[in-house]
Amino acid sequence: MRKKILYELSSIYRDNLRIKGYIFGKGEKSACVVGAIRGNEVQQLYACAQLVKALKEIEKAGKIKEGKSVMVVPCVNTYSININKRFYPIDNTDINRMFPGYNQGETTQRIAAGLFDTIQDYKIGIQFASFYMPGEFIPHVRMMRTGYEKKELAKEFGLPYVVIRDPKPYDTTTLNYNWQIWNGQSFSIYTSETDKLDIDNAMQAVRAVLNFLDKEGILEYQGHDGYISRVINENEMVPVKSKNAGIFEGFAQVNKSVQKGELMAYIIDPYEGNIKERVMAPCSGTVFFAHDTPMTYNNTVLFKIIEES
């Protein structure tokens, strides 16, 4: 294992921001895995740390293929993760909305450019990512529909679902999108948590990456092959939205079946305690996403359902 400072940003009042990479094997730039870009992505940081630990053992056993190399970048936004603030603390901007970056621009644009310049040549890009909506997901691989995506390749992770997303304008400045445009193959892995640890779920993500690298001939890993992934388009999921603001009391669980008309949640009046809304399932299917914060607002997506075909 070799450690490398990929980018360093000087600071007047605190230690410099340093983005560190951990490199395994020697040869072509086969795959790069990026973890916490946002400061509350503790689950993503943990998953990367466990991947580094696993790759140390694999390299020690001589099981990284000759002429192949893998790099892991556990944390990009070290300033934010030290204080558990999601976005860059100086100006509250999101580094994952700044790619491919601009080395003469604002601070987060320069950080994005410094990272992207060092990782864009890797043939495969994998990001442990978090979603903008607070909630719990079924573990899955997500790809942008850019014309370069390969669904069959994404199935090699062995996670339950491969989700294809039609990019919106703000998606064009994310790492996933730019990796795919510049490199051709990029994947985001979503686990069940962000600012809390779900160790079983994190280790599932680590095994998924090692399975993928094994199937791509980058290293040798003998693990469970996982699931036969189902490919779905994000716009095919049925959103369940709130009609009222209030305290959210959810009953439907991720990765569980619901029937049309089944009670999924209550919205409770925060002052008087009465039930303002009974949230019912609009269709039968599997709960893919569930809101998990105690408050909700009008027209908030509380659940997403994969409808039964």
N, C-alpha and C positions, 0 to 999 in steps of 0.2 A: 504494500500500500504506500502510495506517495501522497503527501499533502501539498496543496498549491493554493496560494492566494490568487484568486481569479480577478478580483477588483478591490481597490482600496480607496476610500474617500476620506480626506483629511477633515478634522474637526478642531475648532478652537477650544471648546469648553469640555469635551469628553474624548475618550479614546476613539481612534479612527474606526470607521465602519469597514469591516473586512469580510468579503465573501470567500469562503473556503471551499475548495473542491477536494474530494478524496478519490484518487485514481487507482484502479486495479487492472493488472495486466499491462501488456505493451503491444503497440501496433496501431491499427486503424482505430479511428474514433467511432466505436460501434454503437454505444448507447450512453445517454446521459439522463440522470434522474434528478429532478429538482424538487425540494421540499417547501418549507415555509417561506412564502413571499410576503404574506401578511402576518402582522404581529400577534394575532390570536390563534394561529394555526399550530397549536401544540400537538394535536394528533398527527399532523403531517410531519412535524419535526421528529416526533417519536418514531414514526414509521421509517423515516430516512435513517435515523440512528440505528434502528434494528437491521436495516438493509446493509449499512456499513459493517456492522458486527458480523452478519452472515457472509458478506463478500470477503471479509478478512479470512474466515475459515475456508472458504472455497478457494481463495488464492493460495493459502498455505498448503492446501491439499493438492495443488497443481491442477485444478479443474477449470481454470479459465483458459479458453482455447488459444493456441499460439496465434499471434498476430492480431488479437482482439483486445480492446480495452473498454472499461466501463468507468464513468465518473459519476459520483454522487455529490450533490450540492445540498446539504441539509437545511441551510437557512440563508436567505437573501437579506431580509430586513431585520438585522440584529438589533438595531436601535429600538424598533417597535416591540419585538418579542421580549426584550428585557423589561418592558413596562406594561406588557399585555395590552397594547393599543393596536387596533387592526391596521390602521394606515400609518404612513410615514409621519412621525410625531411633529416634525417642524412645521409642515404646511398641510398636514392631514390629506395628502394625496395617495392614491393607490398605485403602487409600482406595477401591479398586474394590469394596469390600464395605460401603460407607457411604452409598450414594445412596438417596434424594435428598438426604440430609444433614440436619443439624440445627444451626442457627447458634448455639445455646446449649449444645451438647453437647461431647463430647470433641474433641480437636484435629483428628483426621482426619474426624470428622463435620462440623466447621466448614469444613474445606477443601472437602469434597464439596459442601456447601451453597453455599459461595461460588462454586464453579465452575458448579454446576447452575443457580443463579439467573440466570447470565449466558448460558447456552447453551440452556436448555429451550425458548425460543421459536423456535429455528431449525426450519424445516419438515422438514429432513432431517438426521439425525445419523449420522456415520460415525466409527468408532473403529478405529484400528490397535491390535489387542489381542494379548495373549499368553495361552497356556493354562496351567492349574495343573499339568499333567503335563509334565515335561521330555521333549522329543522334537521330531521333525520332522514337519510336515504337508504335504500337497498344498495349495497356496494356495487359499483358498476364502472365501466370504462366509457368515457365520453369523447366523441370526436366532432370536430366542426365539418360541415358539408362544404368543402372547398373545391371539390373535383379531384383532389389528390388522396382522399381518404380511402383506406382499404378495410372493409368491414371484416373480411375473413382473417386478416392479420390481427385485428383487435380481439377476436375470439380466442386467440392463443393465450391470453391472460387467464382464462378459465373462471372469470367472474360471472355472476348470474345474468347480467345484461350488458349489452353494448348500446349506448344511446347516441343517436345522431342528431346534432343540433344545427338548424339553419342559422348561420351567424347574423346577428343584428349589428348595426353600425358600431356600437361600443365594443363588440367582440373582436373587431379587427385590430385592437391594440392590446390583446392578451398574448401571453406567451404561447399558449396552445395554437392559436391561429397563425402567428408569425412563424413558429417552428414548422408548421405544416406547409406554409407558403414557401419558405426558404429551403426547407429540408425534405419535405414530402411525407414524412411519417411522424405524427405526434399524437400522444394519448394523454388524457387526464384521468386519473384514478380518484374516485370519490368514495370515501368511507363514511361511517355513520356519525362521526363527531368532528368538531373543529377545536373548540377551546376546552374540551374535556377529553379524557383518555378512554377509549374503548380498546383495550389491549388485544382481545380476540380479533376484533375487526381490523386493527392495524396490522396484526400478524398475517391475516388473510391477504391484505394488500401486498405485504412483503413477499409472501409465497407466490402471489400472482405475478409479480415482477420477475422473480427467479424462474418460474415456469416459462414465462415468455422468453427470457434470455436463453434458457435451455433450448426451447423449440426453434429459436433463431440461430442456434449454433454458436453462441457467444461464450457459453460456459456449460458445465455439466452440473445438473441438479436433479436429484431423485426425490420428487415430492408428489403429492396428490395432484392429478391433472385438473381438479376443480370441476366446474360446471360446463355443460354444453351451453354456451351463451346464446341468449335470444337477442336479436337485433330489433330495436324499436326506434321510431322517430319521436323526438320529444313532443312535437305538436300533435301526436296521436294520443297522448295521455289526457285523461279527463280531469281538469282542475276543479276543485271544490273550494268555493270562496265564501267568506263571511259576508253577511248582509248588515252586521252591526259591529260596533266596537265594544270591547269589554274584556273581562277575564276569561281566558280560554281554558276549558277543561276537556281534554281529548280522551277518547276511548279507543278509537281504531289504531292499530299498531302497524308499523312498517313490516312488509313482507307477509302480511296476513290477508286472508280473503275477506271481502265484505259483500253483502248482498244489496241489491237495489232497495232503497227505502230503509236501510239499517241506520240506527243512530250512531253517528261518528263523534260528535262533540256537542258540548253546551257552550254558549256565550253567556256569561253571567254579568248582570249589572254590578259594576264595582262599588256603588254606593248603597244599593238596597238589597242586593243578594239574590234577587229573583232571576229566573232564566229568561233572557231576552230572545234567545234563538236556539232552536234545536237543529243542528247541522246533520242532514241526512245524506246518505250515499245516493248519487244520481244514477248510478249504474252498478252492476256486479263486476268484480274484478279483484286485483291485487293492489294493496296500498304500496305505492312506490316511494312516496314522500309524505312526511307528517310534520306540521308546525310543532315546535317544542318550547316556545317561550310563553310565559304566563299571561301576557297581554296580547290582544290582537286589535286590528283596526278594520274599519269598513272596507270591503272589497279586497281583503288579504287572502292569498292562496293558503289554505289550511292543509289541504291534502292534494295529492295527485294519484290517480288511479289508472292502472293498466287494465283497460276494459277487456272482459272475456270476449273472445272471438266466437 
